[in-house]
Amino acid sequence: MKVIHFIAGIDKTGGGTSEYMRLLGLALAKNIKLIIACGSSENPVAIKGVRVEFFNTKIISWFAMCKAFKIFLKAEKPDLVHINGIWSPQNWGFQKAAQALGIKVVLTPHGMLEPWILDRNPLKKKIALFLYQHKAVARANYLHATAKMEQDNIQALGFKNPISIIPNGVDLSEVKKVKTNYGTRKIVFLSRIHPKKGIELLLQAWRDIDTTHWTLEIAGNGEAAYIETLAQSAQDLKNVQFVGPQFGEDKWDFLRSADVMVLPTYSENFGIVVAEALAVGVPVITTEGAPWEDLNSTNCGWWIQIGVQSLKKTLEKVIECSPTQIKEMGDNGKRLVKDKYDIKAVAKKMTELYKKILN
């Protein structure tokens, strides 16, 4: 079976979708013949052992771009094309070229049809939906959602396509060590620095409670001007630091250094960093904007309402926890990820979906 995944970009600044493509690509390539096609970028993530084809989609015209896609697809003759993400015209262009050649298409919105996202720049999105995006989603042979919450939101928009729910995953072979030193009294945020991540809520909640013996470290990429605005707003918080992006082993070390990881997001179709933190034994706080009911049901974290008040109450609970209690939750998280979110199991489910579509 030969499958081409198309994604607008796999730059390191792309956050969760770039990491998703790296992890899934490495796992899928062990089972199928895989090619990842994407727009060019200055700093793409490395996906060793997987063929990656870059297209200069930034300066090329729509018609020239579609022609280049069609020539590429004719030469490669894939059994299936999997589109990752929406709103980028090149995603629609690649899908259109594939379906013009009779190639079946799976589309993963990656949370880009969630209510919070649709409410941002609504006029622009309405225009895009009218011109091409609604048609693109509706014409996909199959849709892929990472959680039931995302499936429900897609169907609420009126799309009737068959949908398969397959979560994102973590490559447990990359987890060389788990957390052992509980009681560091450190909370970390690790994600893209973006307004939807709720960092303003976190800073306000932190300001409103007594965190005298605790520290908060905020890590991630983002627009420099926005990060500077956040840093300026936190100047009065002496136990808060912005530490920049964390990659590779630095990322795992950063997570292990914390007692708790927090992601107070407004919207997340999955939140791969949640699974990564749990995998090393770090409990997580995240909101109902992310599909992580598992945190409450398996006692490995806190799944809370979006807002400063609920975040304050939860941070106060964390501060009151003993290292033993935090370790117990961390152990629960490790078991959850091993049982449910191992990337090998995710890749197996995805391969089974491809076979189902092609049969």
C-alpha atoms as one frame of an Amber mdcrd trajectory, in Angstrom:
protein
   0.000   0.000   0.000   1.336   3.429  -0.959   0.031   6.504   0.861   0.928
  10.170   0.475   0.330  12.455   3.441   0.014  16.120   2.545   0.483  18.848
   5.167   0.970  22.587   4.610   4.263  22.518   6.504   6.332  20.595   9.032
   8.333  23.519  10.375   9.426  23.303  14.007   7.295  26.392  14.693   4.217
  24.455  13.565   3.671  22.973  17.001   1.529  19.880  17.449   0.745  19.168
  13.796   4.436  19.006  12.846   5.168  16.704  15.779   2.111  14.593  14.918
   3.369  14.185  11.346   6.817  13.171  12.557   5.546  10.587  15.036   2.844
   9.115  12.809   5.122   9.175   9.770   7.839   7.178  11.515   5.316   4.609
  12.754   3.371   4.304   9.487   6.520   3.876   7.411   7.113   0.543   9.145
   3.836  -0.815   7.759   3.260   0.939   4.415   5.090   2.804   1.665   4.779
   6.401   2.828   5.607   9.773   1.321   5.070  13.070   3.132   4.426  16.010
   0.809   4.437  19.536   2.206   5.264  23.182   1.678   8.874  24.215   2.097
  10.039  25.821   5.349  13.211  27.187   6.902  13.354  24.732   9.803  11.493
  21.488   9.059  11.356  18.747  11.665  13.544  15.753  10.835  11.657  12.585
   9.914  14.427  10.037   9.469  13.773   7.140   7.142  10.668   8.740   5.607
  10.693  10.310   2.159   9.628  13.973   2.346   8.833  15.992  -0.800   8.848
  19.782  -0.433   6.838  22.097  -2.686   7.446  25.843  -2.906   3.772  26.743
  -2.432   4.389  30.320  -1.268   5.305  31.938  -4.570   3.655  29.605  -7.045
   0.289  30.436  -8.622  -2.812  28.369  -7.828  -2.938  26.816 -11.315   0.790
  26.125 -11.421   0.626  24.635  -7.946  -2.248  22.286  -8.853  -0.418  21.292
 -12.033   2.726  20.466 -10.025   0.655  18.417  -7.590  -1.011  16.493 -10.425
   2.316  15.743 -12.133   3.707  14.496  -8.820   0.663  12.300  -8.127   0.674
  10.840 -11.641   4.326   9.887 -11.213   3.904   8.379  -7.746   0.550   6.611
  -8.288  -0.450   6.376  -4.587  -3.319   4.173  -3.463  -4.523   6.867  -1.066
  -3.914  10.513  -0.158  -4.252  11.775   3.411  -4.713  15.541   3.825  -3.676
  17.080   7.154  -5.319  20.355   8.090  -7.636  22.815   6.389  -7.824  26.554
   5.547  -4.595  26.451   3.525  -5.496  26.576  -0.204  -2.633  24.205  -0.990
  -4.347  21.477   1.059  -7.444  21.845  -1.120  -5.264  21.996  -4.216  -3.565
  18.698  -3.385  -6.902  17.065  -2.555  -8.457  18.387  -5.771  -5.547  17.079
  -7.855  -5.758  13.663  -6.175  -9.506  13.268  -6.604  -9.306  14.418 -10.231
  -7.069  11.378 -10.751  -9.536   9.080  -8.966  -7.436   8.750  -5.819  -9.389
   8.389  -2.571  -8.771  10.974   0.136  -8.784  10.959   3.940  -8.974  14.392
   5.567  -7.855  15.198   9.116  -8.996  18.710  10.175  -6.636  18.738  13.195
  -9.086  20.735  15.285  -9.466  23.479  12.688 -13.257  23.094  12.654 -13.588
  23.552  16.417 -15.944  26.355  17.552 -13.167  28.497  19.070 -11.182  28.369
  15.820 -14.229  29.219  13.690 -14.884  32.263  15.881 -11.411  33.661  15.158
 -11.386  35.810  11.991 -14.926  34.581  11.221 -15.375  36.632   8.038 -12.180
  35.262   6.533 -13.219  31.712   7.365 -16.735  32.208   5.985 -15.215  33.365
   2.705 -12.847  30.383   2.647 -15.730  27.995   3.396 -17.764  29.484   0.571
 -14.941  29.459  -1.966 -13.393  26.054  -1.360 -13.203  24.712   2.187 -16.748
  23.404   2.666 -16.482  21.643  -0.674 -13.104  20.152   0.282 -14.351  18.680
   3.549 -17.605  17.417   2.036 -15.807  15.690  -0.842 -13.311  13.773   1.306
 -13.977  10.035   1.191 -13.351   9.745   4.921 -12.723  12.134   7.799 -10.415
  11.445  10.711 -11.024  12.959  14.157  -8.756  12.516  17.156 -11.575  12.387
  19.734 -15.361  12.086  19.981 -15.581  15.764  20.911 -14.013  16.699  17.583
 -16.277  14.262  15.713 -19.350  15.841  17.328 -18.233  19.351  16.363 -17.619
  18.300  12.757 -21.025  16.660  12.479 -22.693  19.697  14.082 -21.546  21.675
  11.021 -23.620  19.386   8.811 -20.909  17.181   7.308 -22.160  13.661   6.559
 -18.867  11.960   5.678 -17.962   8.759   7.508 -15.632   9.633  10.395 -13.071
   7.465  12.139 -11.854   8.409  15.625  -8.162   7.641  16.106  -6.222   9.544
  18.802  -2.780  11.015  18.377   0.008   9.128  20.053   3.415   9.191  21.674
   6.459   7.165  20.643   7.274   5.517  23.940  10.668   4.417  22.610  11.679
   8.097  22.762  10.942   8.217  26.494  14.380   7.235  27.775  13.651   8.116
  31.398  10.588   8.838  33.501  10.221  11.267  36.370  11.594  10.128  39.719
  12.224  13.334  41.708   8.768  14.386  42.832   8.571  17.472  45.031  10.332
  19.972  42.722   7.425  22.400  43.217   7.605  23.411  39.583   4.715  23.733
  37.125   5.451  23.998  33.406   3.605  25.066  30.288   4.904  23.538  27.038
   3.168  24.315  23.767   2.984  26.880  20.997   2.814  30.388  22.465  -0.522
  31.463  20.972  -3.634  33.278  22.260  -5.716  30.092  22.074  -3.460  28.377
  24.623  -4.821  30.418  27.518  -1.515  31.704  28.869  -3.141  34.979  29.973
  -5.556  32.920  32.094  -2.629  31.049  33.614  -0.713  34.212  34.497  -3.785
  35.781  36.097  -4.570  32.659  38.119  -0.935  32.447  39.229  -1.042  36.097
  40.294  -4.193  35.557  42.377  -2.934  32.704  44.579  -0.028  32.169  46.946
   2.739  30.478  44.947   5.589  31.554  47.243   7.411  28.217  47.189   6.576
  27.262  43.599   7.866  28.220  40.147   6.174  28.397  36.755   8.163  27.974
  33.533   6.578  28.704  30.157   8.186  27.116  27.090   7.363  27.237  23.406
   7.662  28.958  20.040   5.445  31.790  18.896   5.353  35.297  17.476   8.076
  37.330  19.124   5.837  40.359  19.690   3.188  38.254  21.440   5.742  36.499
  23.653   7.208  39.874  24.597   3.741  41.155  25.515   3.193  38.162  27.798
   6.621  38.523  29.366   6.010  42.204  30.056   2.663  41.396  31.670   4.390
  38.895  33.975   7.169  41.196  35.161   5.596  41.408  38.607   5.663  37.600
  38.923   9.188  36.860  40.109   8.685  33.086  40.108   7.570  32.945  36.432
  10.042  32.461  33.587   9.747  32.258  29.800  12.390  29.717  28.783  11.978
  29.455  24.993  11.259  26.401  22.836  12.332  22.927  23.934  13.158  20.155
  21.453  14.462  16.600  21.550  15.943  15.494  24.865  15.669  19.051  26.182
  11.895  18.717  25.881  11.805  15.461  27.835  14.158  16.868  30.491  11.959
  19.942  30.778   8.829  17.860  31.331  10.546  15.600  33.877  11.703  18.654
  35.833   8.083  19.531  36.670   5.661  18.217  39.221   2.713  19.211  36.995
   2.247  20.346  33.395  -0.527  22.862  32.593  -2.254  23.558  29.261  -5.146
  26.003  29.936  -6.232  25.973  26.289  -9.380  27.373  24.731  -9.350  24.756
  21.962  -7.393  21.590  21.216  -8.363  18.656  19.051  -5.944  16.466  21.014
  -3.000  18.142  22.747  -0.037  15.839  22.153   1.990  17.504  24.914  -0.585
  16.194  27.407   0.226  12.629  26.380   3.966  13.385  26.440   3.812  14.728
  29.989   1.774  11.750  31.165   4.213   9.366  29.470   7.074  10.552  31.692
   4.931  10.477  34.825   3.909  14.130  35.134   0.240  14.842  35.972  -1.517
  17.408  33.775  -4.000  20.235  34.167  -5.942  21.012  31.012  -9.360  22.370
  30.151 -12.557  21.110  28.605 -11.313  22.791  25.437  -9.211  19.637  25.001
 -10.592  16.052  24.855  -8.872  14.772  27.981 -11.642  13.363  30.178  -9.125
  10.585  30.887  -7.331  12.886  33.322 -10.257  12.742  35.723 -11.423   9.184
  35.066  -7.962   7.678  35.632  -6.803  10.156  38.313  -3.736  11.364  36.447
  -4.571  15.063  36.379  -7.330  17.649  36.313  -9.768  18.251  33.427 -11.351
  21.600  34.256 -13.601  24.351  32.932 -11.982  27.114  30.903 -11.395  30.215
  33.011  -9.343  31.886  35.706 -11.494  30.739  38.652 -11.359  27.024  37.891
  -7.641  27.308  37.163  -7.017  29.078  40.489  -8.872  26.385  42.446  -6.964
  23.634  40.668  -3.560  25.251  41.165  -4.374  25.573  44.865  -5.162  21.829
  44.945  -1.821  21.101  43.276   0.052  23.200  45.817  -1.622  21.234  48.617
  -0.680  17.843  47.121   2.165  15.896  48.684   4.974  14.517  46.474   3.534
  11.038  47.135   0.113  12.058  45.805   1.666  13.626  42.705   3.762  10.488
  42.093   0.660   8.308  42.345  -1.070  10.422  39.694   2.085  10.301  37.575
   2.109   6.498  37.717  -1.536   6.460  36.628  -0.657   8.679  33.669   2.146
   6.394  32.518  -0.232   3.425  32.512  -2.873   5.371  30.577  -0.479   6.359
  27.794   0.958   2.859  27.502  -2.508   1.321  27.247  -4.180   3.862  24.962
  -1.816   6.332  23.271   1.231   4.376  22.101   1.994   5.574  18.530   2.419
   1.956  17.367  -1.223   1.231  18.216  -2.272   4.518  16.580  -0.417   3.651
  13.364  -2.004   0.198  13.338  -5.487   1.727  13.570  -4.658   4.208  10.820
  -3.383   1.440   8.542  -6.592  -0.531   9.187  -8.615   2.560   8.212  -6.698
   2.837   4.930  -7.348  -0.823   4.129 -11.043  -0.380   4.936 -11.317   2.600
   2.555  -9.499   0.834  -0.275 -11.413  -2.452  -0.013
